[in-house]
């Protein structure tokens, strides 16, 4: 790879790291060409961008953007690295999980995830990351709570009232 080609890759990666607030670093070593194609297709279908690059170039791109902000992920840059860029913080975790279940394989292995400034190191975080609530899910929950406060208050009062009534009956029969 020439110096110009390397710089091109670094610039492309810098663009992706700047564009997305979430990215996953996965180890795709030992996956067949066919498996990698299947993984790429799954990413494409879920609006997740997958890029494979040399670790040294990934590190240079991150360091030139903000060496301190990304310091937590440098340890994950070894072996074969596939980067998964996503607006949705949990989509890459779901893709990796589904891929492993579907193919009955243990790869790709999650090396690290960078979610809105937080670093999650290691594959042990995969299950937790599949359960992260997205911004839209949280907004939906808040709207749901705001839409029916009166119903909730009434339901809570009724429940409390019934409980007291039942509690009183139990005490009387004892």
Secondary structure, DSSP 8 states (H G I E B T S, - for coil): --HHHHHHHHHHHHHHHHH-SEEEEEE-TT--HHHHHHHHHHHHHTT-EEEE--HHHHHHHHHHHHTTTTGGGGGG--SSEEEEEESSTTHHHHHHHHHHHHHT---SEEEEEEETTEEEESGGGHHHHHT---HHHHHHHHHHHHHTHHHHHHHHHHHHHHHHHHHHHHHHH-
